Amino acid sequence: MFGRKERVQVLEPTVAGSEFTVAVEGLMGAVEAGGELLPPEERRMAEAVLTKAATRLAFTGKHTVVALAGATGSGKSTLFNRLVGEELSRPGQLRPTTTSITAAIWGSDPAGELLDWLDVPQRHYIEPMRRGRVEEDMVRDGLVLLDLPDVDSHKEAHRAEADRVLAQTDVFVWVTDPQKYADAILHDEYLAQAKNHQTVTLVVLNQADRMRLVEANACREDLVRLLASDGLPHAPVLLTSARTGLGLEDLAVALAGAARTASASRARLMGDVRREAERLRPFVGDHESELDPSTDTELLQALGRAAGVPIVLATVQKDYLHRSGRHTGWLPTRWLARFRPDPLAAIGLHRKASTSQAGEFSELLARSSLPQATPAARAAVDLATRKVGARAAEGLPRRWAHAVQDAAPDQGGLTDALDQAVVGTPIPHHRPAWWSVMNGVQWLCALAALGGGLWLLALTLSGWLQILLPEVPRVGPFAVPTVMLVAGLLAGFAAALLSRSFAQVGARRRRVKVEQLLQERISVVASERFLAPIRDLLARHRRTRESLDRALGRR
C-alpha cells in the first residue's frame, strides 16, 4: 500500500495558470485557423472542450469535483458513505445498485451553480459536527464528491448519465474489485481513454478484505500492469475495504490533497485540451513548402509564353532597330524608314513618356493586340501551375492538399492579369549617345557628297557655258569634287552598315533588359494572382500547426 506522504503527492495536480492559458489559446487558435479544413467532427469536439473550459472556470469558489465511478457491485456507494461518514447513497439489492447521482459537499463556499451545471439533484452539505472519523485529521473544504451510476449498467440511461458527468468532473476515482478489475469495459472504454488525465486519475481496488494480503497485492500489481498498457503507468492504485476501513485513510488523504490544491479543474481541462489537440494533430502536416515564383523557371516561362512575351521581345528588338535606322541610317534611304509602320503599334502597344521615369522609359498603355495564347501555351500553363500546386501540397494531409491544389485561379482571370502586366511594363526608349554621333557622321558624309556633287555640277555648267574656271585640284588621278561625292556616299553607307552592327548589339541588350522587366512583372502576377491564395492556405496551415503544438506543450 502507498503511504500517506506519497498519496498526497500523487493527487495534488498542479497546473500553472499561464501554461493552461497557452494550451487553451493554442487549441482555440488551431480551430480558428484550420476552420473547414479540419474534420467537422473533431473540430466540433474541440469547440465543445473550449466551451466547457470557459464554463467550468467561470464558476465562483474553489471546488474540486471528484467522481466515484465503477462497475456494478464494486462497492463504490458503500465507499462513498464511509468517506462521508453517513449513509447518503443507499446501495440497492438489485442490479444496477446505483441509479442516480448523489453529491456530498464540504466547505462553506456555495456550489449551487456548479451542481446545477453538473445536473446533480441529490446534494448533501457535510457540516463539521457530522464529519466522519476518517475526516478528523484533514481538511476537505471545497471537495464535491459524487457517487455515479454504474458504468456497466444494463440500462442505457444510467450509463449515459455516468458518462455525462464523467465528461465534466475534475478528478476520477475508479472503483473496481478483485473480480472485475480486468473488465474490458472499464479498461477499453474508460481507462485507455484517460491517458491525458493521469494526474487526476486514482484507481481503487476495493473489497480487498475478501482476499489474503498476498493475493490482494498480486491483484494490485496485475492492475498496475494493465493500467500501464492503458497509457496510465503513473496512476496510483489503492487497496481498500469499505467494510473493514482498509486504505480509507489513504484515500481520504488523496482526495483532501486534490481539494487543497484547487487546481484539479485546470489539470482536468488541460488533459481535455491536449486530448483534442492530439486528436486534431494528425490532420495537420509537420511543415509547409516555401514558394518563390522568381525561382520557378518553368512557371514563369509558361506564363510568359501565354502572355505573348516572345512576340513582345521580338517586337522590342525590331523597334530598336527601326528607331536606330531612323537616326543613324544612310541619309539617301533613311526617309524610306518613315513609311514603315511602328513595330510596337503593329501589335497594339503604344508608347507614352512616363514622368516618373524621367523620360528614360515608355509605358505601354491600353490592352494589347497580341494573339491569344495557343492551346499548347495554355496547356503548358496548366501543367506548370499543377506542378506548383503539387509541390506546395507536399507533406500536407488530404484536406489541406486538395485545398492547395484547388486554390489556383482560372486561366481567364490569369490571362487578363498577364496581359495588363505586359502592357504596363515600362519599355526603355532613350536615345543612346552613339546615335547622335553616327547621325552627325551621316550628315558630314552627306554634306561632303553634296558639296562634291554641286562642285561637279558647277564644272559641268561652266564648260557648257564656256566659262573659264580655275583648275580643279586633284587627289592622284581623281578630281577633288569626284572624291568628295564618291567618298561621302561610300562613307555614309559604311557608317550605316557599322551603325546597323551596333544596333544589333543594342537591340539584343534592350531585349534582355525588357525581358527582365517583363519577368519581374509576370513574377508579380504569379505571386499575387496565382501563389497568393496558396500562400494564404499555407499560412493558415502554419498557424494551425503551431497553435496545436503550443496546446500540446511543444516548442
RODRENLO-994473 format. One record per residue (C-alpha): chain; x, y, z; residue in three letters. Coordinates in steps of 0.25 Angstrom, whole numbers, always signed. Each point is the difference from the previous one (the first is absolute). Layout:
RODRENLO-994473
unit  u  v  w  code
A  X  Y  Z  ALA
...
//
This chain:
RODRENLO-994473
unit  u  v  w  code
A  +0  +0  +0  MET
A  +4  +14  -3  PHE
A  +4  +9  +12  GLY
A  -7  +13  +4  ARG
A  +11  +9  -5  LYS
A  +0  -7  -14  GLU
A  -15  +1  -1  ARG
A  +0  +15  +3  VAL
A  +11  +2  -11  GLN
A  -7  -8  -11  VAL
A  -14  +7  +2  LEU
A  +5  +14  +1  GLU
A  -1  +3  -15  PRO
A  +6  +14  -3  THR
A  -1  +7  -13  VAL
A  +5  +14  -1  ALA
A  -11  +10  -5  GLY
A  +10  +5  -11  SER
A  +2  -14  -5  GLU
A  -15  -3  +0  PHE
A  -2  +14  -7  THR
A  +10  -3  -11  VAL
A  -6  -14  -2  ALA
A  -14  +5  -2  VAL
A  +4  +12  -9  GLU
A  +8  -10  -8  GLY
A  -13  -9  -2  LEU
A  -8  +12  -3  MET
A  +9  +5  -10  GLY
A  +1  -13  -7  ALA
A  -15  -1  -1  VAL
A  -1  +14  -5  GLU
A  +12  -1  -10  ALA
A  -4  -14  -5  GLY
A  -15  +2  -1  GLY
A  -6  -8  -11  GLU
A  +13  -7  -4  LEU
A  -1  -8  +13  LEU
A  -9  -12  +1  PRO
A  -14  +5  +5  PRO
A  -2  -10  +11  GLU
A  +14  +2  +6  GLU
A  -2  +15  -1  ARG
A  -13  +0  +7  ARG
A  +6  -8  +11  MET
A  +11  +10  +2  ALA
A  -10  +11  +0  GLU
A  -8  -7  +10  ALA
A  +12  -2  +9  VAL
A  +3  +15  -1  LEU
A  -14  +4  +4  THR
A  +0  -10  +12  LYS
A  +13  +6  +4  ALA
A  -5  +14  +0  ALA
A  -13  -4  +7  THR
A  +7  -9  +11  ARG
A  +10  +11  +4  LEU
A  -11  +11  +0  ALA
A  -6  -6  +13  PHE
A  +4  +7  +13  THR
A  +6  -7  +11  GLY
A  +12  -10  +1  LYS
A  -8  -13  -1  HIS
A  +6  -13  -5  THR
A  -10  -10  -6  VAL
A  +4  -15  +3  VAL
A  -8  -11  -7  ALA
A  +0  -14  +6  LEU
A  -3  -8  -12  ALA
A  +1  -15  -2  GLY
A  -7  -13  -4  ALA
A  -12  -6  +6  THR
A  +3  -7  +14  GLY
A  +13  +7  +2  SER
A  -4  +6  +13  GLY
A  +1  +15  -4  LYS
A  -12  +4  +7  SER
A  +4  -6  +13  THR
A  +14  +6  -2  LEU
A  -7  +13  -3  PHE
A  -8  -1  +13  ASN
A  +12  -3  +8  ARG
A  +8  +12  -5  LEU
A  -12  +9  +3  VAL
A  -3  -6  +14  GLY
A  -14  -3  -2  GLU
A  -9  -8  -9  GLU
A  -4  +10  -11  LEU
A  +1  -10  -12  SER
A  -9  -12  +2  ARG
A  +6  -13  -7  PRO
A  -11  -8  -6  GLY
A  -3  -14  +0  GLN
A  -3  -1  -14  LEU
A  +10  +2  -12  ARG
A  +3  +12  -3  PRO
A  +2  +4  +14  THR
A  +2  +15  -2  THR
A  -10  +6  -9  THR
A  +1  +15  +3  SER
A  +11  +10  +3  ILE
A  +3  +4  +14  THR
A  +9  +12  +4  ALA
A  +7  +2  +14  ALA
A  +6  +15  +1  ILE
A  +10  +4  +10  TRP
A  +2  +15  +4  GLY
A  -7  +12  +1  SER
A  +1  +5  -15  ASP
A  -13  +0  -8  PRO
A  +0  -11  -10  ALA
A  -14  +1  -5  GLY
A  +4  +5  -14  GLU
A  +10  -10  -2  LEU
A  -9  -11  +4  LEU
A  -11  +5  -9  ASP
A  +10  +0  -11  TRP
A  +3  -15  +4  LEU
A  -15  -2  +1  ASP
A  +1  -7  +13  VAL
A  -13  -1  +7  PRO
A  +4  -6  +13  GLN
A  +9  +9  +8  ARG
A  +5  -1  +14  HIS
A  +8  +10  +7  TYR
A  +9  -6  +11  ILE
A  +0  +8  +12  GLU
A  +13  +0  +10  PRO
A  -7  -7  +11  MET
A  -5  -11  -9  ARG
A  +13  -3  -6  ARG
A  +5  -15  +1  GLY
A  +12  -6  +7  ARG
A  +8  +0  -13  VAL
A  -2  +15  -1  GLU
A  +6  +4  +14  GLU
A  +14  +2  -4  ASP
A  -1  +7  -14  MET
A  -7  +12  -7  VAL
A  -9  -3  -11  ARG
A  -6  +14  -2  ASP
A  -4  +2  -15  GLY
A  -2  -15  -3  LEU
A  -12  -5  -7  VAL
A  -1  -15  +0  LEU
A  -9  -7  -10  LEU
A  -6  -14  +0  ASP
A  -3  -3  -14  LEU
A  -9  -11  -6  PRO
A  +7  -13  -5  ASP
A  +8  +2  -13  VAL
A  -4  -15  -4  ASP
A  -14  +2  +3  SER
A  -10  -8  -9  HIS
A  -8  +12  +0  LYS
A  +5  +10  -11  GLU
A  -6  +12  +7  ALA
A  +9  -3  +13  HIS
A  +13  -2  -9  ARG
A  -3  +13  -7  ALA
A  -2  +8  +13  GLU
A  +13  -5  +5  ALA
A  +7  +3  -13  ASP
A  -6  +14  +0  ARG
A  +5  +4  +14  VAL
A  +14  -7  -3  LEU
A  +2  +10  -11  ALA
A  -2  +11  +10  GLN
A  +7  -5  +12  THR
A  +14  +5  +5  ASP
A  +5  -13  +7  VAL
A  -3  -14  -4  PHE
A  +0  -11  +11  VAL
A  -2  -13  -7  TRP
A  -5  -11  +10  VAL
A  +1  -14  -4  THR
A  +1  -14  +7  ASP
A  +8  -13  -1  PRO
A  -10  -6  -9  GLN
A  -1  +12  -10  LYS
A  +13  +7  +0  TYR
A  +4  -5  -14  ALA
A  -14  +2  -5  ASP
A  +1  +5  -15  ALA
A  -11  +10  +1  ILE
A  +8  +7  +11  LEU
A  +13  +0  -7  HIS
A  -4  +1  -15  ASP
A  -11  +11  +2  GLU
A  +5  +8  +11  TYR
A  +14  -2  +6  LEU
A  +7  -1  -14  ALA
A  -7  +13  -4  GLN
A  +6  +7  +12  ALA
A  +15  +1  -3  LYS
A  -1  +15  +0  ASN
A  -6  +0  +14  HIS
A  +10  -8  +7  GLN
A  +3  +11  +11  THR
A  -15  +0  +3  VAL
A  -3  -15  +0  THR
A  +0  -10  +12  LEU
A  -3  -14  -1  VAL
A  -6  -7  +13  VAL
A  +1  -16  +1  LEU
A  -12  -1  +10  ASN
A  -4  -12  +8  GLN
A  +14  -4  +3  ALA
A  -5  -7  +13  ASP
A  -5  -11  -9  ARG
A  +14  -5  -3  MET
A  +12  -3  +8  ARG
A  +11  +11  +0  LEU
A  +9  -7  -10  VAL
A  -12  -2  -9  GLU
A  -4  +14  +1  ALA
A  +14  +5  -3  ASN
A  +1  -9  -12  ALA
A  -14  +6  -5  CYS
A  +5  +14  +2  ARG
A  +13  -3  -8  GLU
A  -8  -6  -11  ASP
A  -9  +12  -1  LEU
A  +13  +9  +0  VAL
A  +4  -7  -12  ARG
A  -13  +1  -7  LEU
A  +0  +15  +3  LEU
A  +14  +1  -6  ALA
A  -5  -6  -13  SER
A  -12  +9  +0  ASP
A  +10  +12  +0  GLY
A  -1  +3  +15  LEU
A  +13  -5  +5  PRO
A  +0  +10  +12  HIS
A  -14  -1  +4  ALA
A  +0  -3  +15  PRO
A  -8  -13  +4  VAL
A  -5  -2  +14  LEU
A  -5  -12  +8  LEU
A  -12  +3  +8  THR
A  -11  -7  +7  SER
A  -13  +8  +3  ALA
A  -4  -11  +10  ARG
A  +12  +0  +8  THR
A  +6  +14  -3  GLY
A  +13  -5  -6  LEU
A  +6  +11  -8  GLY
A  -11  +10  +2  LEU
A  +9  +10  +7  GLU
A  +10  +0  -12  ASP
A  -12  +2  -9  LEU
A  -5  +12  +8  ALA
A  +14  +6  +1  VAL
A  +1  -1  -15  ALA
A  -14  +7  -2  LEU
A  +4  +10  +10  ALA
A  +13  +3  -7  GLY
A  -8  +2  -13  ALA
A  -10  +9  +6  ALA
A  +11  +8  +7  ARG
A  +8  +4  -13  THR
A  -13  +5  -6  ALA
A  +6  -2  -14  SER
A  -5  -13  -3  ALA
A  -11  +6  -9  SER
A  +12  +7  -8  ARG
A  +7  -14  -1  ALA
A  -12  -7  -5  ARG
A  -3  +11  -10  LEU
A  +15  +0  -4  MET
A  -2  -15  -3  GLY
A  -12  +2  -8  ASP
A  +7  +11  -8  VAL
A  +12  -8  -3  ARG
A  -9  -12  -4  ARG
A  -7  +8  -10  GLU
A  +13  +6  -5  ALA
A  +5  -14  -2  GLU
A  -13  -4  -7  ARG
A  +2  +12  -10  LEU
A  +15  -1  -2  ARG
A  +0  -12  -10  PRO
A  -9  +9  -9  PHE
A  +12  +10  -1  VAL
A  +13  -2  -6  GLY
A  +14  +2  +6  ASP
A  +5  +11  -9  HIS
A  -4  +9  -12  GLU
A  +6  +2  -13  SER
A  +7  +13  -4  GLU
A  -5  +7  -13  LEU
A  +9  +10  -8  ASP
A  -5  +3  -14  PRO
A  +13  +7  -4  SER
A  +7  -14  +1  THR
A  -11  -8  -7  ASP
A  +6  +1  -14  THR
A  -11  -10  -6  GLU
A  -11  +8  +6  LEU
A  +5  +14  -5  LEU
A  +3  -6  -14  GLN
A  -14  -6  -1  ALA
A  -6  +13  +4  LEU
A  +9  +8  -9  GLY
A  -4  -8  -12  ARG
A  -15  +1  +3  ALA
A  +2  +15  +2  ALA
A  +7  +2  -14  GLY
A  +13  +4  +6  VAL
A  +8  -6  -11  PRO
A  -8  +8  -10  ILE
A  +2  +13  +8  VAL
A  +15  -3  +2  LEU
A  +2  -2  -15  ALA
A  -8  +13  -3  THR
A  +8  +8  +10  VAL
A  +13  -5  -7  GLN
A  -6  +4  -13  LYS
A  -5  +13  +5  ASP
A  +14  +3  +5  TYR
A  +6  -3  -14  LEU
A  -11  +8  -6  HIS
A  +2  +13  +8  ARG
A  +15  -2  -1  SER
A  -1  +0  -15  GLY
A  -8  +13  +0  ARG
A  +11  +6  +8  HIS
A  +13  -6  -6  THR
A  -4  -6  -13  GLY
A  +6  +5  -14  TRP
A  -7  +13  -3  LEU
A  -3  -3  -14  PRO
A  -9  -11  +4  THR
A  -4  +4  +15  ARG
A  -12  +7  -5  TRP
A  -6  -14  -4  LEU
A  +0  -4  +14  ALA
A  -11  +10  +3  ARG
A  -9  -7  -8  PHE
A  +2  -13  +8  ARG
A  -11  -3  +11  PRO
A  +5  +1  +15  ASP
A  +2  -14  +4  PRO
A  -6  +2  +14  LEU
A  -12  +7  -6  ALA
A  -2  -12  -9  ALA
A  -3  -9  +12  ILE
A  -8  +10  +7  GLY
A  +10  +5  +9  LEU
A  +2  +15  +1  HIS
A  +10  +9  +7  ARG
A  -2  +11  +9  LYS
A  +11  +7  +7  ALA
A  +0  -2  +15  SER
A  +3  +11  +9  THR
A  +4  -9  +11  SER
A  +11  -6  -8  GLN
A  +6  +14  -4  ALA
A  -3  -3  -14  GLY
A  +9  -12  -1  GLU
A  -11  -10  -1  PHE
A  -13  -1  -8  SER
A  -13  -6  +6  GLU
A  -8  -9  -8  LEU
A  -14  +4  +1  LEU
A  -13  -7  -3  ALA
A  -4  -14  -3  ARG
A  +10  -7  -10  SER
A  -4  -6  -13  SER
A  +9  -12  +3  LEU
A  -6  -13  -6  PRO
A  -7  -9  +10  GLN
A  +8  -11  +7  ALA
A  +1  -13  -8  THR
A  -6  -12  +6  PRO
A  +15  -5  +2  ALA
A  +3  +12  +8  ALA
A  -13  -1  +8  ARG
A  +3  -15  +3  ALA
A  +15  +4  +4  ALA
A  -6  +10  +10  VAL
A  -10  -11  +5  ASP
A  +11  -10  +2  LEU
A  +10  +10  +6  ALA
A  -11  +5  +10  THR
A  -4  -14  +4  ARG
A  +15  -3  +3  LYS
A  +1  +12  +9  VAL
A  -13  -4  +7  GLY
A  +6  -14  +1  ALA
A  +13  +5  +6  ARG
A  -8  +9  +10  ALA
A  -9  -12  +4  ALA
A  +12  -9  +3  GLU
A  -1  -5  +14  GLY
A  -14  +5  +3  LEU
A  -12  -8  +4  PRO
A  -10  -3  -10  ARG
A  -10  +12  +3  ARG
A  +11  +10  +0  TRP
A  +7  -6  -12  ALA
A  -13  +0  -8  HIS
A  -3  +15  +4  ALA
A  +14  +4  -4  VAL
A  -1  -7  -14  GLN
A  -14  +7  -2  ASP
A  +5  +14  +4  ALA
A  +5  +4  -14  ALA
A  -8  +10  -7  PRO
A  -7  -3  -13  ASP
A  +8  +2  -13  GLN
A  -9  +11  -5  GLY
A  +3  +9  +12  GLY
A  +15  -3  +0  LEU
A  +0  +3  -15  THR
A  -6  +14  +2  ASP
A  +10  +3  +11  ALA
A  +12  -5  -8  LEU
A  -5  +9  -12  ASP
A  -1  +12  +9  GLN
A  +14  -3  +6  ALA
A  +6  +0  -14  VAL
A  -7  +13  -5  VAL
A  +4  +6  +13  GLY
A  +15  -3  -1  THR
A  +9  +12  -1  PRO
A  +8  -1  -13  ILE
A  +13  +8  -1  PRO
A  +0  +10  -12  HIS
A  +11  +9  +3  HIS
A  +10  +3  -12  ARG
A  +14  -5  +2  PRO
A  +11  +10  -1  ALA
A  +6  -7  -12  TRP
A  -13  +2  -8  TRP
A  +3  +15  +0  SER
A  +15  -2  -3  VAL
A  -4  -9  -12  MET
A  -11  +9  -4  ASN
A  +11  +12  -1  GLY
A  +9  -9  -8  VAL
A  -11  -3  -10  GLN
A  -3  +15  -1  TRP
A  +15  +3  -2  LEU
A  +1  -11  -11  CYS
A  -13  +5  -6  ALA
A  +6  +14  +0  LEU
A  +13  -4  -6  ALA
A  -8  -8  -11  ALA
A  -9  +12  -3  LEU
A  +12  +9  +0  GLY
A  +7  -9  -10  GLY
A  -12  -1  -9  GLY
A  -3  +14  +0  LEU
A  +14  +3  -4  TRP
A  -1  -10  -11  LEU
A  -13  +6  -5  LEU
A  +7  +14  +0  ALA
A  +11  -5  -8  LEU
A  -9  -6  -10  THR
A  -8  +13  -1  LEU
A  +13  +8  -2  SER
A  +4  -9  -11  GLY
A  -13  +1  -7  TRP
A  +0  +15  +1  LEU
A  +14  +1  -3  GLN
A  +4  +7  +13  ILE
A  +14  -1  +3  LEU
A  +2  -5  +15  LEU
A  +13  -3  +8  PRO
A  +6  -13  -2  GLU
A  -7  -11  +9  VAL
A  +9  -6  +11  PRO
A  +3  -15  -1  ARG
A  +3  -11  +9  VAL
A  +8  -9  -8  GLY
A  -7  -3  -13  PRO
A  -14  +4  +6  PHE
A  -5  +14  +1  ALA
A  -4  +5  +14  VAL
A  -15  +2  -3  PRO
A  -1  -14  -5  THR
A  +8  -5  +12  VAL
A  -10  +8  +9  MET
A  -12  -6  -7  LEU
A  +4  -14  +0  VAL
A  +7  +0  +13  ALA
A  -12  +7  +7  GLY
A  -10  -10  -5  LEU
A  +9  -12  +3  LEU
A  +4  +5  +14  ALA
A  -15  +2  +3  GLY
A  -3  -14  -5  PHE
A  +11  -6  +8  ALA
A  -4  +8  +12  ALA
A  -14  -5  -2  ALA
A  +5  -14  +0  LEU
A  +8  +2  +12  LEU
A  -12  +6  +7  SER
A  -8  -12  -3  ARG
A  +10  -9  +6  SER
A  +0  +9  +13  PHE
A  -15  +0  -1  ALA
A  -1  -15  +0  GLN
A  +8  -1  +13  VAL
A  -8  +12  +6  GLY
A  -13  -7  -4  ALA
A  +4  -13  +7  ARG
A  +4  +7  +13  ARG
A  -13  +8  -1  ARG
A  -7  -14  -2  ARG
A  +7  -6  +12  VAL
A  -4  +13  +9  LYS
A  -14  -1  -4  VAL
A  -1  -15  +2  GLU
A  +5  +3  +14  GLN
A  -11  +10  +2  LEU
A  -11  -9  -5  LEU
A  +5  -11  +8  GLN
A  -1  +8  +12  GLU
A  -14  +4  -3  ARG
A  -4  -14  -3  ILE
A  +6  -4  +13  SER
A  -8  +10  +7  VAL
A  -13  -5  -7  VAL
A  +4  -15  +3  ALA
A  +2  +4  +15  SER
A  -12  +9  +1  GLU
A  -10  -7  -8  ARG
A  +4  -15  +0  PHE
A  +9  -2  +12  LEU
A  -7  +9  +10  ALA
A  -12  -9  +2  PRO
A  +10  -12  +2  ILE
A  +9  +8  +10  ARG
A  -13  +4  +8  ASP
A  -3  -14  +1  LEU
A  +14  -4  +4  LEU
A  +0  +11  +10  ALA
A  -13  -5  +6  ARG
A  +6  -14  +1  HIS
A  +12  +6  +7  ARG
A  -8  +7  +10  ARG
A  -9  -12  +2  THR
A  +13  -9  +2  ARG
A  +7  +10  +9  GLU
A  -13  +2  +8  SER
A  -2  -15  +2  LEU
A  +15  -1  +4  ASP
A  -2  +11  +11  ARG
A  -12  -8  +5  ALA
A  +8  -12  +1  LEU
A  +11  +7  +7  GLY
A  +10  -2  -11  ARG
A  +10  +12  -3  ARG
//
